[in-house]
């Protein structure tokens, strides 16, 4: 698999700045987070990373895959409070495989964190 490393975090351009998303028009994985809290807003894979990030409904309460995992949905932050990064892939299939692997790693880390929290509570 020829998935590259993550790019640096980049701030979302605002409508006032007139700038565009600085991402490739090729396949890869992307994630969007809140700058101050680190809360994950969006994660996915796409054949065109720049287009996928541009089309995200992040300002004003759009759709997010996180809504499926939480009963209480926090309001979406302003676009000026968000940043994104991406990881290139050789093909859309490789991007999809990489996204699944990364999601699995994230879920494993979350479960370990939760297990450690429960273990600490039981000791007190």
WOBEL-V108843 format. One record per run of one state. SS is the DSSP state (H for helix, E for strand, - for the rest). FROM is the first residue (numbers start at 1). LEN is the number of residues. Records with the same first field share a line. If there is no record, write none. Layout:
BEGIN
SS=FROM-LEN / FROM-LEN
END
This chain:
BEGIN
-=1-5 / 7-3 / 12-16 / 35-5 / 47-2 / 55-10 / 69-10 / 89-3 / 124-1
E=6-1 / 10-2 / 28-7 / 40-7 / 82-7
H=49-6 / 65-4 / 79-3 / 92-32
END
